[in-house]
């Protein structure tokens, strides 16, 4: 339990003797189980690995407030400081990428390196100058009461090239009710608050305050316009980082590239760590 009274659920391989640790952080409306493939592979390297359910997500309890970027970043910092390890790498996907970047910015010296997996560079105001338009466009679909079978069929089609553990991790975003229908673990109100915190976040400012090396893993689905927009934004952050920041692109990758291609993501994480050990 954190000093704030919030209790975060974690998946911990308990390699307490390892000199290197990874703290894996999921994205908005996701959960720690999406990291199962990466966690298993990093464990095989002998590393300490912890995947965390952030506030309101997975098996962590909802909070009436506390979804501002600074607060969730401090949640991670408190968890990270409880680890007794020589090296710590913070890795976050999507919203989680922005969270780990803000965590490193607010807690100098905490991380040996920071990785944003298709995240960390997200600035929603570039696309939605007004919050109301952002929520209208990005509000989650109403899935309460949808049959589990329909979700499973959707996953079989949309994530056909994923390993089974990635699809099972996605299903862990939901509570399965006795009647065979599902309920999202993240409430709509909490989703609103998390998205609002992300909309207010300025990754360029966080990057200026970060002393740790940073690498962005960028999923490239093949959409030409999206690629150009992302490359422009990320290239600006790389220049701003002055040698501490770089980016690796994953061609043909889904936004949840960590669940889709755990072999590739793990190899890239290990390569990053080898340069900052």
Backbone as JSON, one array per atom type, in Angstrom:
{
  "sequence": "XXXXXXXXXXXXXXXXXXXXXXXXXXXXXXXXXXXXXXXXXXXXXXXXXXXXXXXXXXXXXXXXXXXXXXXXXXXXXXXXXXXXXXXXXXXXXXXXXXXXXXXXXXXXXXXXXXXXXXXXXXXXXXXXXXXXXXXXXXXXXXXXXXXXXXXXXXXXXXXXXXXXXXXXXXXXXXXXXXXXXXXXXXXXXXXXXXXXXXXXXXXXXXXXXXXXXXXXXXXXXXXXXXXXXXXXXXXXXXXXXXXXXXXXXXXXXXXXXXXXXXXXXXXXXXXXXXXXX",
  "N": [[0.84, -1.2, 0.0], [0.49, 2.25, -0.81], [1.75, 5.38, 0.51], [-0.29, 7.19, 0.25], [-2.51, 5.75, 0.71], [-3.55, 4.35, -1.35], [-3.73, 1.22, -2.92], [-1.78, -0.67, -5.0], [-2.03, -3.22, -7.38], [0.27, -5.73, -8.3], [2.27, -7.66, -10.58], [4.84, -9.67, -9.82], [7.96, -11.01, -10.35], [9.7, -11.61, -8.39], [12.49, -11.77, -8.29], [14.53, -11.02, -6.31], [17.25, -10.87, -5.88], [18.41, -9.9, -8.16], [20.4, -7.61, -10.05], [19.43, -5.85, -11.84], [16.41, -4.22, -12.63], [13.07, -4.06, -13.92], [10.34, -1.95, -14.34], [7.2, -2.25, -15.43], [4.67, -0.62, -17.17], [1.31, -0.18, -17.93], [-1.03, 1.04, -20.48], [-3.76, 3.44, -20.93], [-6.9, 2.28, -19.84], [-6.06, -0.34, -19.82], [-4.08, -3.12, -18.61], [-1.85, -4.85, -16.32], [-1.42, -7.41, -17.31], [-1.05, -7.34, -20.05], [1.61, -7.21, -20.38], [2.59, -9.75, -20.06], [4.02, -11.48, -21.86], [6.44, -10.1, -22.34], [7.37, -9.85, -19.73], [7.82, -12.54, -19.04], [9.93, -13.17, -20.76], [11.95, -11.35, -20.01], [12.35, -12.24, -17.45], [13.58, -14.66, -17.96], [16.07, -13.74, -18.55], [17.15, -13.33, -16.13], [16.46, -11.08, -14.71], [14.87, -8.8, -12.37], [11.45, -8.24, -12.49], [8.6, -6.26, -12.58], [5.23, -5.82, -13.17], [2.72, -3.44, -13.17], [-0.6, -2.67, -12.08], [-2.12, 0.28, -12.64], [-3.78, 2.94, -10.77], [-7.23, 2.3, -10.48], [-7.23, 0.5, -12.56], [-7.08, -2.87, -13.89], [-6.5, -5.05, -11.24], [-6.19, -3.19, -9.29], [-7.57, -0.85, -7.0], [-10.2, 1.53, -7.61], [-9.97, 5.11, -7.43], [-11.25, 8.04, -5.87], [-10.19, 10.36, -6.81], [-7.06, 11.71, -8.04], [-5.87, 11.15, -10.5], [-4.32, 12.82, -11.95], [-1.4, 13.56, -13.89], [0.93, 14.05, -12.41], [0.38, 12.83, -9.97], [-0.1, 10.07, -10.5], [2.39, 9.51, -11.5], [3.95, 9.86, -9.23], [2.94, 7.76, -7.72], [4.15, 5.58, -9.04], [6.83, 6.18, -8.57], [7.04, 5.86, -5.79], [6.55, 3.14, -5.56], [8.72, 2.19, -7.07], [10.9, 3.04, -5.52], [10.8, 1.31, -3.46], [12.08, -0.91, -4.26], [15.04, -2.82, -4.11], [17.59, -2.41, -5.88], [20.31, -2.24, -8.2], [20.09, -1.13, -10.72], [17.42, 0.41, -12.45], [14.88, 0.28, -14.78], [12.38, 2.13, -16.29], [9.45, 1.43, -17.95], [6.9, 2.23, -20.1], [3.71, 1.91, -21.69], [1.88, 3.65, -24.19], [-0.37, 5.86, -22.66], [0.91, 5.13, -20.29], [3.56, 5.45, -21.04], [3.88, 8.24, -21.05], [3.47, 8.57, -18.34], [5.71, 7.26, -17.14], [7.74, 8.84, -18.12], [7.14, 11.32, -16.93], [7.43, 10.52, -14.29], [10.2, 10.01, -14.12], [11.07, 12.59, -14.62], [10.21, 13.97, -12.36], [11.55, 12.73, -10.33], [14.57, 12.74, -10.0], [17.38, 10.77, -10.83], [16.22, 8.38, -10.18], [15.66, 6.49, -12.22], [17.51, 4.35, -14.38], [17.1, 4.35, -17.02], [14.56, 5.23, -19.43], [11.75, 4.08, -21.16], [9.41, 4.65, -23.65], [6.78, 2.98, -24.88], [5.26, 3.17, -27.74], [4.29, 5.51, -26.71], [4.71, 8.22, -24.33], [5.47, 10.29, -25.86], [3.09, 11.44, -26.34], [0.96, 14.07, -27.05], [-1.94, 15.3, -26.6], [-3.18, 17.73, -27.07], [-2.22, 18.65, -29.45], [-3.84, 17.58, -31.34], [-6.37, 17.94, -30.36], [-7.3, 20.79, -29.42], [-9.23, 21.71, -27.66], [-10.63, 20.47, -24.68], [-13.22, 19.31, -24.57], [-13.71, 18.43, -27.18], [-11.77, 16.49, -27.38], [-12.62, 14.54, -25.5], [-15.08, 13.86, -26.62], [-14.28, 12.6, -28.96], [-12.53, 10.57, -28.1], [-13.68, 9.17, -26.03], [-14.46, 6.13, -24.34], [-15.97, 3.2, -25.88], [-19.26, 2.05, -24.98], [-19.26, -0.74, -23.21], [-20.4, -2.23, -21.3], [-22.2, -5.04, -20.41], [-21.9, -6.31, -22.82], [-21.67, -9.38, -24.6], [-19.21, -11.76, -23.65], [-18.31, -13.52, -25.6], [-18.54, -12.05, -27.95], [-16.49, -10.18, -27.66], [-14.3, -11.88, -27.63], [-14.44, -12.89, -30.24], [-13.98, -10.57, -31.69], [-11.33, -10.03, -30.9], [-10.06, -12.29, -31.96], [-10.09, -11.67, -34.62], [-9.01, -9.01, -34.87], [-6.59, -9.21, -33.56], [-5.19, -11.3, -34.66], [-2.58, -12.01, -35.26], [-1.3, -12.0, -32.87], [0.39, -13.44, -30.0], [-1.12, -15.96, -27.89], [-1.04, -15.24, -25.17], [-1.07, -12.49, -25.27], [-3.65, -11.89, -26.2], [-5.15, -12.98, -24.11], [-4.3, -11.3, -22.08], [-5.52, -8.92, -22.89], [-8.21, -9.59, -22.55], [-8.26, -9.54, -19.82], [-8.84, -6.97, -19.19], [-11.43, -6.82, -18.52], [-14.21, -7.59, -16.37], [-15.79, -10.65, -16.08], [-19.1, -11.45, -16.02], [-21.65, -13.38, -14.28], [-23.62, -13.99, -16.13], [-22.31, -14.23, -18.48], [-21.66, -11.9, -19.77], [-19.7, -8.85, -20.09], [-17.9, -6.42, -18.07], [-16.16, -3.41, -18.08], [-13.07, -3.07, -16.35], [-11.95, -0.59, -15.74], [-13.65, 2.22, -14.75], [-16.03, 4.37, -16.42], [-16.03, 7.01, -15.48], [-13.52, 7.17, -14.23], [-11.94, 6.73, -16.47], [-12.45, 9.07, -17.87], [-11.17, 10.94, -16.15], [-8.49, 10.07, -16.22], [-7.89, 10.39, -18.95], [-8.23, 13.14, -19.17], [-6.11, 14.02, -17.57], [-3.98, 13.14, -19.14], [-4.43, 14.68, -21.42], [-3.79, 17.19, -20.47], [-1.08, 16.93, -20.11], [2.33, 17.75, -20.8], [4.63, 16.49, -22.72], [7.08, 17.4, -23.77], [7.96, 19.26, -21.91], [8.29, 17.59, -19.69], [10.35, 16.02, -20.66], [12.45, 17.85, -20.78], [12.98, 18.09, -18.09], [13.97, 15.68, -17.42], [16.68, 13.62, -16.62], [17.56, 11.12, -17.22], [18.46, 8.69, -19.76], [16.38, 8.33, -22.64], [14.24, 6.36, -24.61], [12.1, 6.0, -27.37], [9.79, 3.63, -28.44], [8.28, 3.15, -31.37], [5.25, 2.39, -32.85], [4.51, 1.52, -36.12], [2.0, 1.41, -38.17], [1.71, 1.53, -40.85], [0.2, 3.52, -41.93], [0.44, 6.28, -43.86], [0.04, 9.1, -43.47], [-0.29, 9.25, -40.7], [2.18, 8.28, -39.88], [3.9, 10.32, -40.81], [3.06, 12.52, -39.26], [3.66, 11.61, -36.67], [6.4, 11.17, -36.87], [7.39, 13.75, -37.21], [6.72, 14.95, -34.72], [8.11, 13.28, -32.91], [10.74, 13.43, -33.82], [11.28, 16.07, -33.17], [11.33, 15.93, -30.37], [13.49, 14.22, -30.02], [15.61, 15.82, -30.97], [15.42, 17.86, -29.08], [16.2, 16.43, -26.85], [18.95, 16.26, -26.99], [20.92, 14.18, -27.48], [20.39, 12.42, -25.43], [18.1, 11.17, -26.04], [16.37, 8.94, -28.16], [14.82, 7.11, -30.89], [13.12, 4.12, -31.87], [11.68, 2.43, -34.53], [8.9, 0.31, -35.14], [7.96, -1.51, -37.66], [4.82, -2.27, -39.17], [3.49, -2.67, -36.8], [1.15, -2.94, -34.09], [-0.61, -0.67, -31.87], [-0.49, -1.77, -29.31], [2.09, -2.98, -29.2], [3.79, -4.3, -27.46], [2.34, -6.46, -26.53], [1.7, -7.69, -28.89], [4.15, -8.25, -30.18], [6.16, -9.55, -28.36], [8.74, -10.73, -28.38], [10.3, -9.06, -30.07], [10.07, -6.6, -28.76], [11.18, -7.18, -26.24], [13.83, -7.8, -26.99], [14.63, -5.3, -27.94], [14.43, -3.79, -25.61], [16.42, -4.98, -24.02], [18.63, -4.38, -25.56], [18.65, -1.6, -25.35], [19.12, -1.36, -22.56], [21.67, -2.45, -22.42], [23.27, -0.44, -23.32], [23.18, 1.4, -21.36], [24.12, 0.57, -18.94]],
  "CA": [[0.0, 0.0, 0.0], [1.25, 3.48, -0.88], [1.54, 6.3, 1.63], [-1.55, 7.87, 0.0], [-3.6, 4.83, 1.02], [-3.88, 3.6, -2.56], [-3.04, -0.07, -3.03], [-1.59, -1.06, -6.39], [-1.79, -4.64, -7.64], [1.44, -5.93, -9.14], [2.78, -8.99, -10.91], [6.24, -9.56, -9.43], [8.64, -12.32, -10.47], [10.39, -11.77, -7.1], [13.93, -12.01, -8.43], [15.04, -9.96, -5.43], [18.71, -10.81, -5.9], [18.87, -9.37, -9.45], [20.96, -6.26, -10.0], [18.69, -5.0, -12.78], [14.96, -4.36, -12.5], [12.19, -3.4, -14.89], [8.99, -1.64, -13.89], [6.41, -2.22, -16.65], [3.48, 0.18, -16.89], [0.35, -0.29, -19.02], [-1.68, 2.24, -20.97], [-5.11, 3.78, -20.5], [-7.91, 1.23, -19.97], [-5.36, -1.59, -20.02], [-3.74, -3.74, -17.34], [-0.5, -5.41, -16.27], [-1.32, -8.69, -18.01], [-0.59, -7.13, -21.42], [3.08, -7.36, -20.34], [2.96, -11.13, -19.69], [5.04, -12.03, -22.74], [7.71, -9.42, -22.09], [7.8, -10.21, -18.37], [8.36, -13.91, -19.06], [11.2, -13.17, -21.47], [12.93, -10.66, -19.18], [12.63, -13.14, -16.33], [14.54, -15.65, -18.47], [17.39, -13.09, -18.54], [17.59, -13.24, -14.74], [16.15, -9.76, -14.17], [13.67, -8.54, -11.57], [10.45, -7.61, -13.33], [7.32, -5.98, -11.94], [4.21, -5.15, -13.98], [1.81, -2.83, -12.2], [-1.91, -2.13, -12.44], [-2.25, 1.63, -12.11], [-5.05, 3.25, -10.1], [-8.47, 2.08, -11.21], [-7.05, -0.46, -13.64], [-6.78, -4.24, -13.49], [-6.95, -5.43, -9.9], [-6.01, -2.07, -8.37], [-8.85, -0.21, -6.7], [-10.5, 2.86, -8.11], [-9.74, 6.2, -6.49], [-12.17, 9.14, -6.19], [-9.41, 11.39, -7.5], [-5.67, 11.28, -8.07], [-5.47, 10.68, -11.82], [-3.43, 13.79, -12.58], [-0.15, 12.93, -14.28], [1.91, 14.14, -11.34], [0.03, 11.9, -8.89], [0.16, 8.69, -10.92], [3.84, 9.4, -11.61], [4.46, 9.68, -7.87], [2.6, 6.38, -7.36], [5.21, 4.71, -9.57], [8.09, 6.47, -7.89], [7.01, 5.24, -4.46], [6.71, 1.71, -5.79], [10.09, 1.95, -7.54], [11.85, 3.26, -4.43], [10.75, 0.18, -2.54], [12.9, -1.98, -4.83], [16.46, -2.75, -3.77], [18.26, -2.85, -7.1], [21.34, -1.3, -8.67], [19.59, -0.48, -11.93], [15.98, 0.35, -12.64], [14.39, 0.83, -16.04], [10.94, 2.4, -16.31], [8.93, 1.17, -19.29], [5.45, 2.46, -20.11], [3.07, 1.87, -22.99], [0.83, 4.63, -24.45], [-0.44, 6.76, -21.5], [1.95, 4.72, -19.36], [4.83, 6.04, -21.47], [3.91, 9.59, -20.5], [3.58, 8.46, -16.88], [7.09, 6.96, -16.72], [8.56, 10.02, -18.42], [6.88, 12.29, -15.86], [8.02, 9.96, -13.07], [11.64, 10.27, -14.17], [11.28, 14.04, -14.53], [9.92, 14.42, -10.99], [12.38, 12.01, -9.36], [15.88, 12.65, -10.63], [18.24, 9.71, -10.34], [15.47, 7.17, -9.89], [15.7, 5.53, -13.32], [18.71, 4.23, -15.22], [16.63, 4.63, -18.37], [13.11, 5.32, -19.59], [11.28, 3.66, -22.48], [8.01, 4.86, -23.97], [6.35, 2.04, -25.92], [4.18, 3.88, -28.44], [3.82, 6.51, -25.77], [5.76, 9.08, -23.8], [5.5, 11.46, -26.74], [1.69, 11.79, -26.66], [0.47, 15.41, -26.67], [-3.27, 15.3, -27.18], [-3.58, 19.08, -27.47], [-1.85, 18.85, -30.86], [-4.97, 17.13, -32.16], [-7.62, 18.39, -29.74], [-7.0, 21.98, -28.61], [-10.27, 21.86, -26.64], [-10.85, 19.21, -23.98], [-14.52, 18.74, -24.9], [-13.56, 17.71, -28.45], [-10.95, 15.3, -27.09], [-13.46, 13.53, -24.86], [-16.09, 13.42, -27.58], [-13.65, 11.71, -29.94], [-11.77, 9.47, -27.5], [-14.43, 8.48, -24.97], [-14.5, 4.69, -24.63], [-17.28, 2.66, -26.22], [-20.0, 1.47, -23.86], [-19.12, -2.19, -23.34], [-21.13, -2.87, -20.2], [-23.24, -5.95, -20.83], [-21.59, -6.97, -24.1], [-21.29, -10.78, -24.38], [-17.78, -12.08, -23.72], [-18.06, -14.19, -26.87], [-18.35, -11.04, -28.98], [-15.15, -9.62, -27.46], [-13.36, -12.92, -28.06], [-14.48, -12.93, -31.7], [-13.3, -9.35, -32.15], [-9.9, -10.23, -30.69], [-9.57, -13.3, -32.9], [-9.93, -11.01, -35.92], [-8.15, -7.82, -34.83], [-5.29, -9.57, -33.01], [-4.93, -12.66, -35.15], [-1.14, -12.29, -35.28], [-0.77, -11.9, -31.51], [0.45, -14.68, -29.23], [-2.3, -16.16, -27.05], [-0.92, -14.51, -23.91], [-1.46, -11.1, -25.52], [-5.12, -11.82, -26.25], [-5.64, -13.22, -22.75], [-4.05, -10.07, -21.34], [-6.56, -7.96, -23.26], [-9.45, -10.0, -21.9], [-8.16, -9.19, -18.41], [-9.37, -5.62, -19.0], [-12.86, -6.92, -18.22], [-14.8, -8.53, -15.42], [-16.78, -11.5, -16.73], [-20.2, -11.64, -15.09], [-22.23, -14.72, -14.27], [-24.46, -14.22, -17.31], [-21.47, -14.32, -19.67], [-21.38, -10.58, -20.33], [-18.51, -8.24, -19.48], [-17.92, -5.06, -17.54], [-14.78, -2.9, -18.05], [-12.52, -2.86, -15.0], [-11.81, 0.85, -15.54], [-14.95, 2.87, -14.88], [-16.07, 5.47, -17.39], [-15.63, 8.24, -14.78], [-12.06, 7.16, -14.08], [-11.39, 6.9, -17.82], [-12.55, 10.52, -18.12], [-10.15, 11.64, -15.37], [-7.17, 9.7, -16.73], [-7.71, 11.03, -20.25], [-8.06, 14.58, -18.93], [-4.74, 14.21, -17.11], [-3.09, 12.99, -20.3], [-4.66, 15.85, -22.29], [-3.08, 18.34, -19.9], [0.35, 16.67, -19.97], [3.25, 18.31, -21.8], [5.8, 15.61, -22.72], [8.32, 18.14, -24.04], [8.37, 19.83, -20.63], [8.8, 16.48, -18.87], [11.64, 15.6, -21.22], [13.45, 18.84, -20.36], [13.28, 17.88, -16.68], [14.45, 14.31, -17.25], [18.13, 13.45, -16.82], [17.82, 9.74, -17.65], [18.3, 8.43, -21.19], [15.01, 8.0, -23.03], [14.04, 5.81, -25.96], [10.72, 5.78, -27.78], [9.48, 2.53, -29.35], [7.15, 3.71, -32.11], [4.54, 1.44, -33.7], [4.22, 2.07, -37.44], [1.01, 0.51, -38.76], [1.73, 1.66, -42.3], [-0.58, 4.69, -42.33], [1.43, 7.28, -44.28], [-0.2, 10.39, -42.82], [-0.02, 9.1, -39.27], [3.63, 8.15, -39.74], [4.52, 11.63, -40.99], [2.75, 13.34, -38.08], [4.39, 11.1, -35.52], [7.84, 11.37, -37.06], [7.67, 15.16, -36.96], [6.66, 15.2, -33.28], [9.15, 12.54, -32.21], [12.03, 14.0, -34.2], [11.47, 17.3, -32.38], [11.71, 15.53, -29.02], [14.86, 13.67, -30.09], [16.5, 16.98, -31.05], [15.36, 18.52, -27.77], [16.91, 15.61, -25.87], [20.38, 16.51, -27.08], [21.75, 12.98, -27.37], [19.86, 11.5, -24.4], [16.81, 10.66, -26.5], [16.3, 8.43, -29.53], [13.58, 6.38, -31.2], [13.18, 2.91, -32.69], [10.38, 2.23, -35.17], [8.48, -1.07, -35.34], [7.1, -1.54, -38.84], [3.72, -3.22, -39.15], [3.14, -2.96, -35.41], [-0.06, -2.44, -33.45], [-0.36, 0.21, -30.73], [-0.09, -2.66, -28.21], [3.18, -3.77, -29.77], [4.38, -5.14, -26.41], [1.56, -7.7, -26.48], [1.71, -8.26, -30.22], [5.49, -8.74, -30.56], [7.0, -9.52, -27.15], [10.14, -11.06, -28.69], [10.97, -7.87, -30.61], [10.12, -5.56, -27.73], [12.16, -7.6, -25.24], [15.17, -7.64, -27.57], [14.92, -3.87, -28.0], [14.65, -3.35, -24.23], [17.74, -5.46, -23.59], [19.66, -3.61, -26.3], [18.68, -0.28, -24.7], [19.76, -1.49, -21.25], [23.1, -2.75, -22.59], [23.98, 0.82, -23.57], [23.03, 2.3, -20.2], [24.41, -0.21, -17.73]],
  "C": [[0.87, 1.25, 0.0], [0.91, 4.39, 0.3], [0.22, 7.06, 1.49], [-2.75, 7.03, 0.4], [-4.06, 4.02, -0.17], [-3.07, 2.31, -2.6], [-2.99, -0.48, -4.49], [-1.32, -2.56, -6.48], [-0.6, -4.78, -8.59], [1.62, -7.41, -9.46], [4.29, -8.91, -10.75], [6.89, -10.93, -9.55], [9.56, -12.6, -9.28], [11.85, -12.23, -7.26], [14.67, -10.93, -7.62], [16.55, -9.81, -5.47], [19.26, -10.17, -7.17], [19.38, -7.94, -9.29], [20.23, -5.3, -10.93], [17.2, -5.29, -12.66], [14.24, -3.56, -13.57], [10.84, -3.17, -14.23], [8.16, -1.37, -15.14], [5.04, -1.62, -16.37], [2.57, 0.17, -18.12], [-0.22, 1.06, -19.43], [-3.08, 2.42, -20.42], [-6.07, 2.64, -20.82], [-7.29, -0.13, -20.29], [-5.04, -2.19, -18.66], [-2.37, -4.42, -17.45], [-0.33, -6.67, -17.09], [-0.89, -8.54, -19.47], [0.93, -7.28, -21.53], [3.52, -8.81, -20.12], [4.09, -11.69, -20.55], [6.4, -11.42, -22.51], [8.25, -9.8, -20.71], [8.44, -11.6, -18.35], [9.75, -13.94, -19.72], [12.29, -12.44, -20.68], [13.31, -11.49, -17.95], [13.67, -14.18, -16.74], [15.97, -15.08, -18.53], [17.94, -12.95, -17.12], [17.26, -11.93, -14.06], [14.95, -9.78, -13.25], [12.68, -7.79, -12.46], [9.15, -7.46, -12.55], [6.43, -5.28, -12.96], [3.12, -4.68, -13.03], [0.48, -2.49, -12.84], [-2.01, -0.75, -11.82], [-3.63, 1.83, -11.48], [-6.25, 2.99, -11.01], [-8.41, 1.04, -12.3], [-6.78, -1.86, -13.08], [-7.37, -4.57, -12.14], [-6.65, -4.35, -8.85], [-7.35, -1.35, -8.19], [-8.96, 1.15, -7.35], [-10.22, 3.89, -7.01], [-10.69, 7.34, -6.85], [-11.49, 10.3, -6.9], [-7.98, 10.86, -7.64], [-5.2, 10.75, -9.41], [-4.68, 11.73, -12.6], [-2.08, 13.12, -12.85], [0.88, 12.94, -13.15], [1.65, 13.1, -10.25], [0.31, 10.46, -9.29], [1.66, 8.46, -11.12], [4.47, 9.18, -10.24], [4.09, 8.3, -7.32], [3.73, 5.45, -7.79], [6.52, 4.93, -8.84], [8.14, 5.81, -6.52], [7.19, 3.73, -4.57], [8.15, 1.39, -6.17], [11.11, 2.08, -6.42], [11.84, 2.13, -3.41], [11.59, -0.99, -3.04], [14.36, -1.77, -4.47], [17.25, -3.3, -4.96], [19.25, -1.79, -7.57], [20.87, -0.5, -9.87], [18.09, -0.66, -12.06], [15.62, 1.01, -13.96], [12.87, 0.94, -15.97], [10.46, 2.27, -17.75], [7.42, 1.34, -19.26], [4.91, 2.47, -21.52], [1.96, 2.92, -23.06], [0.79, 5.67, -23.31], [0.65, 6.42, -20.49], [3.33, 5.24, -19.74], [4.97, 7.47, -20.98], [4.09, 9.56, -18.99], [5.03, 8.19, -16.47], [8.02, 8.12, -17.04], [8.38, 11.08, -17.34], [7.48, 11.82, -14.54], [9.51, 10.25, -13.03], [11.93, 11.76, -14.02], [11.13, 14.54, -13.09], [10.86, 13.81, -9.96], [13.75, 11.73, -9.98], [16.71, 11.54, -9.99], [17.53, 8.4, -10.06], [15.71, 6.09, -10.95], [17.05, 5.54, -14.03], [18.37, 4.51, -16.67], [15.13, 4.58, -18.42], [12.75, 4.94, -21.01], [9.79, 3.93, -22.6], [7.63, 3.97, -25.14], [5.08, 2.58, -26.57], [3.5, 4.86, -27.5], [5.0, 7.28, -25.21], [5.86, 10.37, -24.59], [4.1, 11.99, -27.02], [1.37, 13.2, -26.13], [-0.89, 15.59, -27.35], [-3.72, 16.67, -27.65], [-3.17, 19.4, -28.9], [-3.01, 18.51, -31.78], [-6.31, 17.65, -31.66], [-7.32, 19.6, -28.85], [-8.0, 22.2, -27.48], [-10.56, 20.5, -26.01], [-12.16, 18.54, -24.39], [-14.45, 17.93, -26.21], [-12.76, 16.43, -28.26], [-11.81, 14.2, -26.49], [-14.51, 12.99, -25.83], [-15.51, 12.4, -28.56], [-13.08, 10.45, -29.3], [-12.47, 8.78, -26.34], [-14.56, 7.01, -25.32], [-15.89, 4.25, -25.07], [-17.95, 2.07, -24.99], [-20.01, -0.04, -24.05], [-19.84, -2.95, -22.23], [-22.23, -3.76, -20.76], [-23.02, -6.62, -22.17], [-21.19, -8.42, -23.82], [-19.79, -10.99, -24.54], [-17.44, -12.69, -25.08], [-17.82, -13.18, -27.99], [-16.96, -10.4, -28.88], [-14.1, -10.62, -27.94], [-13.3, -13.01, -29.58], [-13.76, -11.72, -32.29], [-11.78, -9.49, -32.02], [-9.31, -11.23, -31.68], [-9.33, -12.7, -34.27], [-8.89, -9.9, -35.87], [-6.75, -8.13, -34.32], [-4.89, -10.98, -33.42], [-3.46, -13.02, -35.13], [-0.49, -12.16, -33.9], [-0.57, -13.29, -30.92], [-0.76, -14.76, -28.29], [-2.22, -15.35, -25.76], [-1.28, -13.03, -24.08], [-2.97, -10.94, -25.56], [-5.72, -12.05, -24.86], [-5.43, -11.98, -21.87], [-5.09, -9.01, -21.63], [-7.88, -8.31, -22.6], [-9.44, -9.66, -20.4], [-8.56, -7.75, -18.13], [-10.82, -5.64, -18.52], [-13.15, -7.88, -17.07], [-15.85, -9.33, -16.19], [-17.86, -11.82, -15.71], [-20.83, -13.02, -15.25], [-23.06, -15.02, -15.52], [-23.66, -14.26, -18.6], [-21.22, -13.01, -20.37], [-20.21, -9.95, -19.57], [-18.79, -6.84, -18.96], [-16.48, -4.57, -17.5], [-14.3, -2.69, -16.62], [-12.31, -1.38, -14.71], [-13.17, 1.51, -15.77], [-14.88, 4.01, -15.88], [-15.65, 6.79, -16.74], [-14.12, 8.3, -14.6], [-11.37, 7.32, -15.43], [-11.38, 8.39, -18.18], [-11.41, 11.25, -17.43], [-8.74, 11.33, -15.87], [-6.91, 10.41, -18.05], [-7.51, 12.54, -20.1], [-6.64, 14.88, -18.44], [-3.73, 14.08, -18.24], [-3.22, 14.18, -21.23], [-3.89, 17.06, -21.77], [-1.56, 18.15, -19.9], [1.16, 17.23, -21.14], [4.52, 17.47, -21.81], [7.1, 16.34, -22.98], [8.86, 18.77, -22.76], [8.95, 18.75, -19.73], [10.17, 16.04, -19.37], [12.75, 16.56, -20.82], [13.89, 18.62, -18.92], [13.85, 16.49, -16.39], [15.95, 14.23, -17.53], [18.48, 12.05, -17.32], [17.76, 9.65, -19.17], [16.89, 7.93, -21.49], [15.01, 7.42, -24.44], [12.55, 5.59, -26.19], [10.66, 4.59, -28.73], [8.2, 2.94, -30.08], [6.54, 2.66, -33.02], [4.16, 2.13, -35.0], [3.29, 1.09, -38.16], [0.99, 0.55, -40.28], [0.92, 2.83, -42.82], [0.38, 5.85, -42.61], [1.26, 8.6, -43.56], [0.13, 10.32, -41.34], [1.49, 9.01, -39.02], [4.31, 9.51, -39.84], [4.28, 12.53, -39.78], [3.58, 12.92, -36.88], [5.89, 11.36, -35.67], [8.22, 12.82, -36.78], [7.72, 15.45, -35.46], [7.81, 14.53, -32.55], [10.54, 13.07, -32.56], [12.32, 15.28, -33.41], [11.9, 16.97, -30.96], [13.12, 14.96, -28.98], [15.87, 14.81, -30.15], [16.56, 17.68, -29.71], [16.18, 17.77, -26.74], [18.41, 15.73, -25.92], [21.26, 15.29, -26.86], [21.29, 12.0, -26.32], [18.63, 10.75, -24.89], [16.95, 10.11, -27.92], [15.02, 7.62, -29.69], [13.87, 5.18, -32.08], [11.78, 2.68, -33.24], [10.13, 0.75, -35.41], [7.48, -1.12, -36.5], [6.03, -2.63, -38.72], [3.19, -3.53, -37.77], [1.84, -2.28, -34.99], [0.34, -1.51, -32.3], [0.08, -0.58, -29.5], [1.03, -3.58, -28.67], [3.84, -4.68, -28.73], [3.66, -6.47, -26.27], [1.61, -8.44, -27.81], [3.06, -8.93, -30.55], [6.44, -8.72, -29.36], [8.46, -9.88, -27.4], [10.89, -9.82, -29.14], [11.11, -6.79, -29.55], [11.15, -5.92, -26.66], [13.58, -7.41, -25.76], [15.57, -6.17, -27.6], [15.16, -3.3, -26.6], [16.05, -3.75, -23.76], [18.85, -4.7, -24.3], [19.8, -2.22, -25.7], [19.43, -0.36, -23.37], [21.26, -1.73, -21.38], [23.92, -1.49, -22.82], [23.94, 1.76, -22.37], [23.22, 1.54, -18.9], [25.67, 0.3, -17.06]]
}
